[in-house]
Amino acid sequence: MAQPLVKKDDDRDEEADYSPFLGIEKGAVLQDARVFNDPQLDARRCSQVITKLLYLLNQGDSFTKVEATEVFFAVTKLFQSKDNGLRRMVYLIIKDLSPSADEVIIVTSSLMKDMNSRTDMYRANAIRVLCRITDGTLLTQIERYLKQAIVDKNPVVASAALVSGIHLLQTTPEIVKRWSNEVQEAVQSRAALVQFHALALLHQIRQNDRLAVSKLVTSLTKGTVRSPLAQCLLIRYTSQVIRETGVNSQTGDRPFYDYLESCLRHKAEMVIFEAAKAITELSNVTTRELTPAITVLQLLLSSSKPVLRFAAVRTLNKVAMTHPMAVTNCNIDMESLISDQNRSIATLAITTLLKTGNESSVDRLMKQITNFMSDIADEFKIVVVEAIRSLCLKFPLKYRSLMNFLSNILREEGGFEYKKAIVDSIVILIRDIPDAKESGLLHLCEFIEDCEFTYLSTQILHFLGNEGPKTSDPSKYIRYIYNRVILENATVRASAVSTLAKFGALVDSLKPRIFILLRRCLFDNDDEVSVVRDRATLYLNSLGDGSVAETDKDVKEFLFGSLDIPLTNMETTLRNYAQNPTEEPFDIDSVPREVKSLPLVEKKAPGKKPTPLGPPPPAPTSASDAYERILSTIPEFANFGKLFKSSVPVELTEAETEYAVNVVKHIFDHHVVFQYNCTNTIPEQLLENVTVIVDASEAEEFSEVGVKPLKSLPYDTPAQTFVAFERPEGVPSVGKFSNTLRFTVKEVDTSTGEAEDDGVEDEYQLEDFEVVAADYILKVGVSNFRNAWESMDPDTERVDEYGLGPRESLVEAVNAVISLLGLQPCEGTETVPNNSRSHTCLLSGVYIGNVKVLVRLSFGMDSSKEVAMKLAVRSDDVNVSEALHEIVASG
Amino acid sequence: MATFLSHETCPTIKNILLLDSEGKRVAVKYYSDEWPTNSAKLAFEKSIFSKTQKTNARTEAEITMVENNIIVYKFIQDLHFFVTGGDEENELILATVLQGFFDAVTLLLRNNVDQREALENLDMILLCLDEIVDGGIILETDSSIIAGKVATHSIDDGAPLSEQTISQALATAREHLTRSLLK
């Protein structure tokens, strides 16, 4: 394939650039593929052409439909050749061409012949190819051979059938599930990898049957498992069983822990590590259980292999988040890893040390890190900055050295994300450590003098406006702020104007000077949208006459009041408003207040399971938006007013049953609408006139006002039916609802997809669900709980104490109360440090009727694990404060 | 149960890559649809290549993380071997797959492991990949078995391993293993 043009280069560096595929061109290769049609096949030549085709595909070249079909048909001719090597290449290219269903039929008989060949290699490969390209209808024809292959004495054949089974389970589970006897037999195989593949398939077949998985684990942990890979699988399944059974409450022992612990002494490093990792991930793991795993991981830290060091330090890093004390023994080994060649390992070691370090080691550590920072990438630096921030919060007395460190790295080169991480950290430290405020603010001021990121400058200016006026000498910040008005782009100038106004509003003595500066801003002239001048005018008019006098309370509220509406909601509503021109002014109360964080939880119908390698699920679209859209299309519900809250879906059926149903509770001012999401998982059935019969006899305050039946529910197409109830306004009515699915069922001929004309009425019992107090409370966070708490009328506060009885840990008690109240935990207070005996948790939300509620929960635990709780509630309405106490008292 | 955690399932490989010293493809195989288009694949290859390029992964396999994936890799001459798995995967399992691939290629190319040899024997490299992982699931990690399976397929006298019988291949494998142990 000599090409005159390329030849010139050949002289220059023939050695380096030489490639057998130099100058390869698709058209020519497709021409070459004609040799497949020769009556006298040249096996070697054919193999070479296939290799070229595979090379093109591998390089990302794509064949058109016509080209692929032509190549595929030509390749099928090659089954005539008896050449082993050529056959193998034929298998490869058939898989890569991924033929369509009608093309598959052409090779089916050839492949089935190979599946029954006496050559093991043919059998194994033909199975893999056929299972890869078949669409399920073929599968019933070859099922018999596959079952035989699973127990074939040749391990390669058995593995090929088992691995194909694992893939087919995703598409045609009903067929693969029939093979469990053969798979069970293969689990006992003496061939190491056959056992591994059989175990993987058997577990996937039985994964919904807890008892079967538990039995499998029980028998195998006592038996012999031959390959390290199978042993790793068994460890994973064992952890799953442990998670589902929990701790034996009498002895405090965990079943199967001994097995995991024994795996720490296995000869394969892969198994040792898998076991150590499994132990560290046990829920509520005790120090006694952790110790042997930590010891093993510590040994791996000094391995000569980077992969082992990485694996160990990454696991220890995770352990340090929950059990910092358990990891301190490894600190010396960790410190030596700071100089590891592999920077990922070094970063993990540093952040682990920062989590486990004590107050006295901080300074030494900071010195080591300073040297380290200069030679790592931004992504690692961000991790380190975040670790330093939490360290500083843990040891507030050390703020000086940590703040210095942050301000030093802030001055060095770095990208936006890195700088943002540093600025965020300084802001958090200023907020939480009062002593750090003045120095921190000055560091930020110096940073904005030379900051290339508009976003960061505006953030800092905003923050400075809130915090600066409250310092001992506010005037020293003015220079930095006014410099922005002179030097920066419009966005930054506008925020600098706002910041100046805030100083003017809060610091009366500065007011006359601020006025002079604001007046100068009126002459800002190179501003296209005049936002700088507009702001200056607005502030000059609202701040009074410029004399040294106290600023009006309303003005302060205007300048500092926070917008208690999620900004994304505000944005959506404003966009809708702008799209539909109207005379009416924009009403800020029309913006929904719910924090949109809960993605729609949908149970997938069985058989539709995403493969473990599947793409990540599509970004969750906001659930409440989607609900609002659905509900607004139903005229019967149109007069219910604005949707207050939609619950997360509650499952009303077990997994893997004929019909999958879950319910979403929509709360309106006077009404409740239950949305039943139904899925029919039987291909042979079509359901019509689907309704849910709701028995509300245990929900006295509710009366049914409407039903929206579902006309038809074909196989595997989720659809909804609705039932609406009226309830008294303002009262958080609770109750229990029993449900029965009623429908007309029609048989469907799966080959034609047509349903019979006559149907039979039938009912299907669903599980009960309740409407609880938490359904009337929206999770709405506040950014600064203390400010929000203090700004609420203390007269609305209601305080009481409750005994919660003996509990395993405080975590359990805290979570129970949070979910009972359905409020949004603030400032990360929902996480309880391990083994702590007291904890304060801050919650906020909105009660139905748009009443803001704040809750302060203080928990304490005595030596007998008896938990007591003090509940303090403030809200806009005393009755609501009392209502929250009632919820806790009755819950 | 459709959404069980990934680490409760079978260990899975997301891709195996063999790139040259400029980051260009010699042979690649993707098992995950996390990178749906060729340009997404190329971008991933470029990012891991540039991230690992300056590291020394010649004596021992090295490891790094990119976009929530764990990548283990090893270099020899002008060839760069990579194996990618999810961030919950057992790092040592990935390393075992890498070692299996690396050693099998070394056996098949009879210790002349470089880009030119690899391209000249691309059929064997592709068969080798096919014998290690099937649709993300590990088929075999023992390099001598992998190489043995590939070698039985070699075409005729012209094929490089023809003069080497399976027992010779196994002997080479043992020798190779001993060498790597003594290192």
Interface residues (C-beta under 8 A of the other chain):
Chain A: Y18 S19 P20 F21 A43 R44 S47 I50 T51 L54 Y55 N58 Q59 G60 S62 D83 N84 G85 L86 R88 M89 L92 K95 M121 R128 R132 V156 S159 A160 V163 S164 I166 H167 L193 F196 H197 A200 Q204 Q207 N208 P228 L229 C232 L233 R236 Y237 S239 Q240 E269 M270 F273 E274 K277 S304 K305 P306 V307 L308 F310 A311 R314 Q341 N342 S344 K603 K604 P606 K608 K609 P610 T611 P612 L613 G614 P615 P616 A655
Chain B: M1 A2 T3 F4 S6 H7 E8 T9 C10 P11 T12 K14 R25 A27 V28 Y31 S32 D33 E34 P36 N38 K41 L42 T55 N56 E60 A61 E62 I63 T64 M65 V72 N90 E91 L92 I93 L94 A95 T96 Q115 R116 L119 E120 L122 D123 L126 L127 D130 D134 G135 G136 I137 I138 L139 E140 T141 K149 T152 H153 S154 I155 D156 G158 A159
